[in-house]
């Protein structure tokens, strides 16, 4: 081999080594300082890649890279601040809780955990990264529950007030699919900063009404947490909407743009994407009775089961269920009523009891059923389909009002958290 050829190979190897070292240095470069922690270029690139995969899966157009990086970095900053707060509060997630959450996600996708893992790998997603994201999500949800959820209350009066005024706002069974863009205003902003934000919001509204794509505009311009989802707020009833959107949304038709709407967080722009109705709600009510045998130092599981089996044989031979319940059942509240639990609805009883009850025919006796309360002998006396629309609607409204309050409080809390934190962004690296 000639000296010239050897020299070329040496130079090539040196160039490759230099290139690799330079690439490694870039990935380890700090793109932002967040309080006493940092965000590295590799973290930003990984999250950008994850977002791009989600956008591609939704068949939406991917925003320009500089916009995507800016939005993703802001999300990482907010997540980092919340993780720091959670760590100070001692919030953590056990491996058991994490595995349970993954199993739930897999089940919702009609897979077991191993199948779900293989599917993620097939889609190019790193499984350890996925687990870390789920862990972060659980921790942040627990933090928000502690910081916000505990102080949110919904009174009967609020539910009644909504029901009294719903005719003015439209049918409570109608759902609205909203898009949302936020031009944020930081806490304590000057008059000129507020005017600048409003001018930006006004310009966005003009462009949207002229036909500019809402999803792309939200991805590139919105300061809201849903920006990378194209501003999609999902389906909501009027009671689930942020309060400041209600009066506008009640008069909007599909495709309409409303705003800017002023709030402490900034200027909001909404688009009515779709509407639909939800229909009537019915439930199965079951009239049921039981005999309970509790376990203790003298009565173990085998003894409790044998006692119930003996009672079952006596009932089959003609003894009266109610009479036996009065004399043998350890559930004193129902025993005086012959074991009757009266009419019950879904989720009124513990799951093992409800599961066994659901499988019984009218007047059929169950085998002994174990719950945390002891062992039960169950008999279904009747069933009926009941129109539960009014009660269901009240519960839905209560849940929706609570969800709306949490959402509004969370937005303000996150904005305050971000404004009060020390954050330094190295923009030349974006």
Secondary structure, 3 states (H helix, E strand, C coil): CCHHHHHHHHHHHHHHHHHHHHHHHHHCCEEEEECCEEEEHHHHHHHHHHHHHHHHHCCCCCCCHHHHHHHHHHHHHHHHHHHHHHHHCCCCCCHHHHHHHHHHHHHHCCCCHHHHHHHHHHCCCCHHHHHHHHHHHHHHHHHHHHHCHHHCCCCHHHHHHHHHHHHHHCCCCEEEEEEEEEEECCCCCCHHHHHHHHHHHHHHHHHHHCCCCHHHHHHHHCCCCCHHHCCEEEEECHHHCCHHHHHHHCCCCCCCEEEEEEECCEEEEEEEEEEEECCCCEEEEEEEEEEEECCCCCCCHHHHHHHHHHHHHHHHCCCCHHHHHHHHCCCHHHHCCCCEEEEECCCCCCHHHHHHHHHCCCCCECCCEEECCEEEEEEEEEEEEEECHHHHHHHHHHHHHHHHHHHHHHHHHHHHHHHHCCEEECHHHC
